[in-house]
Amino acid sequence: MTIAVVYGPNEDKPVFYEILQRDIENFGNTSVIVGVIGIYHKTMIFAHKIISKAQKKVNEMMSEIDLVDVYRELYPEKKRFSWRGPNKKQARLDYFLVSSDFQPLITSCDIGVAYRSDHSPVSLSIQFNTNEKGKGTWKFNNALLYDKEFIANTKTCIADCIDQYKIVDSENREEIEFSISDQLFWENYKTDDTRKNNILFIF
C-alpha cells in the first residue's frame, strides 16, 4: 500500500496536488491512504462558497485514482470542522482520502478537539483482520537440544517409560511391543508423575 501525509501550501497551487497524484501513481499500488492537512483557503472563498483551484484538483485526483473522503462517506450529513480561524471562520480542511478497497475495513473516522492549534486532530481506524487473536502456537525451545543435562534426563525418561510398558524384550527397538497403544503410551509418558518435572514442560 501507499501511505502519504501532505501539508498543503498556503497558496492556491493545484500543481502541488498534481505532483502528489503523479507520485502516488508512480508507486503503482492500488491501496492508498492519504492524510491531507490544510487545503488552501481564503476569506473570500468561505464568503462566496467558491471552490479553490487546489480543491478542484484534489477532487479530480480522487476521481482519477479512486479515492474517497472517509469522513464524508461515513457521515454524509454531519457538519464538523477541523479548522477555525478569525471572525468565526471554520471549515473541514483536514481529512483522510483512501482507496475504495479500504472502505470495508474502516471502523471509524473522527475529528478531535484542538489544543493550542487552529487545526483539530483527525483520526482514522482500520481493522485489517476481523479474526480474534488466539493463544498462539506453542514452540519448542530448540536451545535445549544443546543442553547436555537436558539431553541426558530426556534419554533416561524415555528408557524408563519403555521399560514400564514393554512386553517383549528385544535389542531391536523397532520390534518392541507395549502393553498399551502407542497413543496411550505417548500420553502416559508426558503425564507420568515420575517424569513430569523433568520433561513435561517441553511438550
C-alpha positions as CSV (number, residue, x, y, z in Angstrom):
1,M,0.0,0.0,0.0
2,T,1.0,3.6,-0.3
3,I,0.6,5.9,2.7
4,A,1.1,9.7,2.4
5,V,0.6,12.7,4.6
6,V,0.7,16.1,3.0
7,Y,0.6,19.6,4.3
8,G,-1.0,21.7,1.6
9,P,0.6,25.1,0.6
10,N,-1.0,28.3,1.9
11,E,-1.5,29.5,-1.7
12,D,-3.9,28.2,-4.3
13,K,-1.4,25.9,-6.1
14,P,-3.1,23.0,-7.8
15,V,0.3,21.9,-9.2
16,F,1.1,20.7,-5.6
17,Y,-1.7,18.1,-5.9
18,E,-0.8,17.2,-9.5
19,I,2.7,16.2,-8.2
20,L,1.1,14.3,-5.4
21,Q,-1.1,12.3,-7.7
22,R,1.8,11.6,-10.1
23,D,3.9,10.3,-7.1
24,I,1.1,8.1,-5.9
25,E,0.6,6.6,-9.4
26,N,4.3,6.0,-9.8
27,F,4.3,3.7,-6.8
28,G,1.9,1.5,-8.6
29,N,-0.1,0.4,-5.5
30,T,-3.9,0.1,-5.7
31,S,-4.3,0.5,-2.0
32,V,-3.8,4.1,-0.9
33,I,-4.2,6.2,2.2
34,V,-3.6,10.0,2.1
35,G,-3.8,12.3,5.0
36,V,-4.4,15.8,3.7
37,I,-3.7,18.8,6.0
38,G,-4.8,22.3,5.2
39,I,-6.3,22.7,1.7
40,Y,-5.8,26.3,0.5
41,H,-8.5,28.7,1.9
42,K,-9.3,32.4,1.8
43,T,-11.9,34.6,3.4
44,M,-13.5,35.2,0.0
45,I,-13.8,31.5,-0.7
46,F,-15.8,31.0,2.5
47,A,-17.9,34.1,2.0
48,H,-19.0,33.1,-1.5
49,K,-18.6,29.3,-1.3
50,I,-16.1,29.3,-4.1
51,I,-14.1,26.1,-4.6
52,S,-10.3,26.9,-4.9
53,K,-8.3,25.5,-7.8
54,A,-6.4,23.4,-5.4
55,Q,-9.6,21.8,-4.1
56,K,-10.8,21.2,-7.7
57,K,-7.6,19.4,-8.4
58,V,-8.0,17.2,-5.2
59,N,-11.5,16.3,-6.4
60,E,-10.1,15.3,-9.8
61,M,-7.4,13.3,-8.1
62,M,-10.0,11.4,-6.1
63,S,-11.9,10.6,-9.2
64,E,-8.9,9.5,-11.3
65,I,-7.2,7.3,-8.8
66,D,-10.3,6.1,-7.0
67,L,-10.1,7.8,-3.6
68,V,-12.9,8.6,-1.2
69,D,-13.3,11.1,1.6
70,V,-13.7,8.7,4.5
71,Y,-15.4,11.1,6.9
72,R,-17.9,12.3,4.3
73,E,-18.7,8.7,3.3
74,L,-19.4,7.8,6.9
75,Y,-21.3,10.9,7.8
76,P,-22.8,12.4,4.7
77,E,-25.0,14.9,6.6
78,K,-22.8,15.7,9.6
79,K,-21.2,19.1,9.9
80,R,-17.9,19.1,11.7
81,F,-14.9,21.4,11.3
82,S,-11.2,20.7,11.6
83,W,-10.1,24.3,11.2
84,R,-11.2,27.5,12.9
85,G,-9.9,31.0,12.1
86,P,-10.6,34.6,13.0
87,N,-14.0,36.2,12.6
88,K,-15.7,32.8,13.3
89,K,-14.4,31.3,10.0
90,Q,-14.3,27.5,10.1
91,A,-14.1,24.6,7.6
92,R,-13.2,20.9,7.3
93,L,-9.7,21.4,5.7
94,D,-8.1,18.2,7.1
95,Y,-9.2,14.7,6.1
96,F,-8.3,11.2,5.0
97,L,-8.6,10.0,1.4
98,V,-8.5,6.3,1.0
99,S,-8.8,3.9,-2.0
100,S,-12.2,2.3,-2.2
101,D,-10.9,-1.2,-1.4
102,F,-10.2,0.1,2.1
103,Q,-13.7,1.2,2.8
104,P,-15.0,-2.2,4.2
105,L,-12.0,-2.2,6.6
106,I,-12.6,1.2,8.1
107,T,-14.1,1.1,11.6
108,S,-14.1,4.8,12.5
109,C,-13.0,8.3,11.3
110,D,-13.3,11.3,13.7
111,I,-12.4,14.9,14.3
112,G,-11.0,15.5,17.7
113,V,-10.6,18.6,19.9
114,A,-7.9,21.1,19.1
115,Y,-5.4,22.2,21.8
116,R,-3.4,25.4,21.2
117,S,-3.9,25.0,17.5
118,D,-6.3,26.2,14.8
119,H,-6.4,22.7,13.4
120,S,-8.2,19.8,15.1
121,P,-6.7,16.2,15.0
122,V,-8.3,13.9,12.6
123,S,-8.2,10.1,13.3
124,L,-8.7,7.1,11.1
125,S,-9.1,3.4,12.3
126,I,-8.7,0.5,10.0
127,Q,-9.1,-3.2,11.0
128,F,-7.3,-5.4,8.5
129,N,-8.2,-8.7,10.2
130,T,-11.5,-9.3,11.9
131,N,-10.4,-12.6,13.4
132,E,-9.8,-12.6,17.1
133,K,-6.3,-13.5,18.1
134,G,-6.0,-16.8,19.9
135,K,-3.5,-18.1,22.3
136,G,-0.9,-18.7,19.6
137,T,1.1,-21.7,18.7
138,W,3.5,-23.3,21.2
139,K,7.1,-23.5,20.0
140,F,9.8,-25.8,21.4
141,N,12.9,-24.0,22.7
142,N,15.4,-25.8,20.5
143,A,18.3,-24.3,22.5
144,L,17.6,-27.1,25.0
145,L,19.0,-29.6,22.4
146,Y,22.4,-28.3,23.2
147,D,22.0,-28.7,26.9
148,K,23.8,-31.9,28.0
149,E,21.8,-32.2,31.2
150,F,18.5,-31.9,29.5
151,I,19.5,-34.5,26.8
152,A,20.6,-37.0,29.5
153,N,17.4,-36.6,31.5
154,T,15.3,-36.9,28.4
155,K,17.0,-40.2,27.4
156,T,16.6,-41.5,30.9
157,C,12.9,-40.7,30.9
158,I,12.3,-42.4,27.6
159,A,14.2,-45.5,28.7
160,D,12.2,-45.7,32.0
161,C,8.9,-45.4,30.2
162,I,9.8,-48.1,27.7
163,D,10.8,-50.4,30.5
164,Q,7.5,-49.8,32.3
165,Y,5.2,-50.6,29.3
166,K,7.1,-53.1,27.1
167,I,6.0,-56.7,26.9
168,V,8.6,-58.1,24.5
169,D,12.3,-57.7,25.3
170,S,14.4,-57.1,22.2
171,E,17.6,-55.4,21.3
172,N,15.9,-54.0,18.2
173,R,13.7,-51.1,19.4
174,E,11.6,-51.3,16.3
175,E,10.3,-54.8,17.4
176,I,9.4,-53.7,21.0
177,E,5.7,-54.2,21.8
178,F,3.9,-52.3,24.5
179,S,1.0,-53.3,26.8
180,I,-0.8,-50.1,25.8
181,S,-1.4,-48.4,22.5
182,D,1.2,-46.1,21.0
183,Q,-1.1,-43.1,21.6
184,L,-1.7,-44.0,25.3
185,F,2.0,-44.7,25.7
186,W,2.7,-41.2,24.5
187,E,0.1,-39.6,26.8
188,N,1.3,-41.6,29.8
189,Y,4.9,-40.6,29.0
190,K,4.0,-36.9,29.1
191,T,1.9,-37.0,32.3
192,D,3.6,-39.6,34.5
193,D,4.4,-38.0,37.9
194,T,7.8,-39.5,37.9
195,R,8.8,-37.7,34.7
196,K,6.8,-34.5,34.5
197,N,9.3,-32.4,36.5
198,N,12.0,-33.3,34.1
199,I,10.4,-33.3,30.7
200,L,6.7,-32.4,30.6
201,F,7.4,-28.8,30.0
202,I,8.8,-29.4,26.6
203,F,5.7,-30.9,25.0
